[in-house]
Each structure stands twice: as structure tokens, then as C-alpha cells.
Amino acid sequence: MADYPFEMGPIRPVDEADSLLIRTTRGCPWNRCEFCTLYEGFKFSLRPVAEIKTDIWAAKDYFSGHPFETCFLQDGDSFVMRTRELIEVLACLREAFPGLRRISSYGRAQTMVKKSPEAIRQIAEAGLNKLYCGMESGSEQVLKKVKKGITPESIIRSARMARDAGMETTQFIILGLGGKELSRDHALETARVLNAVNPDQIRLLTIGVKDGSGLSRQMADGAFTLPSEAEMIAEQRLLLENLEGITSHYANHHGIDLLLEIRGQLPRDKGAMLAVMDGFLDMEKKDQDNFILGRRLGYYRRLSDMENTMNRVFVDKQLDRINGACEDLETVFHSLRTQVV
């Protein structure tokens, strides 16, 4: 990694791969979610405005005229800053990088609803025009179980404030987050909340339970049962089937997801995306297992990739090896999934 003369955080959304990264806060102001280990043992702090502005000018010098069009503010929630200070940072960014057409940030619902609609509008007018929201689920039961610290009502209110202010919004959903126990409620209530907010983008992620996380302890205690890969596709199908009257772009787009070909514009492509899920769910189990392992090992990206006979035979041999060693397939699949960054 390059030795940058300015501070950078550990995370950014997939869509911000080519963006300028400017750190406004360190860590996450909540940092209690049962599924997350990213900031474990890390104390949240706000960076001083003067320090952030120094970093902005250092970045300008370092990249020496690179024409950035997008910038992402790290780490977990820039909206925790005082409104006037965040606006001051945004003004500095636009001065240093006048070519920016988009400035984005994570925004935690419970933080955003503490600001007035007028404050959100002022922030948007200052240049922060895209919001990434980790709602994860629309189910009150699931949100409580994973200690997310937000409610369906705060998700809806914060998302509507952002849209009313003119911000583009992306909502992240985690498949399998309710476990087998709350899978149906997770799918249906998430669909309900998404229908209420109609985000610009809906992005699906697949649960991978990290060692040391609260969910790993819930699994050990029998309070959380990890769904199988096929069960999570069925859960996703139920979710997508119940999205109605919205115009979001919907996608599985992270390496942790099984069916990366599920992507399209609602409502136009809903039928085609459901057909991909049905194509997988209608397979015999041995074929599902072949695709899952092949996808996790990097041999497949789309269901049609199974038509490559050489790769299919190779993956079958790997399945035979795993079964011969009496390893549990779902445990192997989950282990491979959690290795994805």
C-alpha cells in the first residue's frame, strides 16, 4: 500500500473503488452490531476540522491534478459531525477538487434523525449528495437481535429526509441476518421498509459470521442458526418478490454474494432476476453444491458457467474430496465465504 501523506480509514463501499478517500471520523459511533468485528477494540473519535482540511490539501498535492469526480468520506458516519463543521469540510473539498460531481458518506439512521430536515438539506447543498445506509434489515426483531441500534421507523424517516434533500441513497441488506429463526420476517419486513423509502439503489450482501463476533457467540449458544446458501437465495427471492411500486436499482454486487448475475432495474427487470433465483433453486442439490463450490473457488460467476465441462468435472472432484473427508459442505461454504474481503 502507498505511503500516503494523509490519513485513510479501513473501509469504503464497493462503488467507491476509484474515489478520493477523506477521513472525517475514526471508527463507528455505535460499534455494537453483533455481526461486525471491523472496529473491535477501536475507540470512535471525531477528527478536528483543521486536521481534515490539512489532509484535503495534502491529498491534492499528492495526487497532483488527478481529476477525481467522486469522493467518499470515511469512516462509519460523517453525520455525527456538527452540521456547520461538516459543511466547512465539504466547502474545502470542493475548493481543492473543483471537478467533484459526487461526495458520499455512510449515514447511520439513528444519527441522521437527530438532525433537522433543514440541516440535511444544507449538507446536501454543500455537496454531500450520496448516502450509503446500512439498514441491514427492516425487521424490528432482527435489528434488536443483532443490536443494530436503529429502528424501522428511523430508517424510513432518515431515508426520506435524505431523498427530500436531494441526496441519492443506497440501502444495504444482509441476507441471512435473521438466521433460520427469523428468515421470513427478515425478508418480508425488509421489503416493507424498502417499499416505503424507494432508495436509488438496493445492495444485497450475504452473511458471513466472523470469529469473535456476537453472532458467532449466538451460534455457539444455539440462539442463531446459520441458513444454508440455498436457504438464503430462497430468502432473497421472498424479499424481491415483495418489492412493489419502487424504482430502485437492485444488485448482488459483492464478492461474498453467490449469484452475482442478479442485478437490474425495478420494476423492469424483476421477472428476470426472479428467474435467475428460480434457476438455482430448481437445480438438484448436487448441482447446487457444484455451483456453490465452483463459485466460492472462483471457477464460476454465472449459472451458465457450469456448462464448461472441464471446470464442472474439476469442481465435482473437489466435492468428492470434501465428502470423502466427512466435512460438512455448508461449513466449508461458509468458511470460504468469510474469507472474502
Secondary structure, 3 states (H helix, E strand, C coil): CCCCCCCCCCCCCHHHCCCEEEECEECCCCCCCCCCCCCCCCCCEECCHHHHHHHHHHHHHHHCCCCCCEEEEECCCHHHCCHHHHHHHHHHHHHHCCCCCEEEEECCHHHHCCCCHHHHHHHHHCCEEEEEEEEECCCHHHHHHCCCCCCHHHHHHHHHHHHHCCCEEEEEEEECCCCCCCHHHHHHHHHHHHHHHCCCEEEEEECCCCCCCHHHHHHHHCCCCCCCHHHHHHHHHHHHHCCCCCCCEEEECCCCCCCCCCEEECCCCHHHHHHHHHHHHCCCHHHHHHHHHHHHHCCCCCHHHHHCHHHHHHHHHHHHHHHHCCCCHHHHHHHHHHCCC
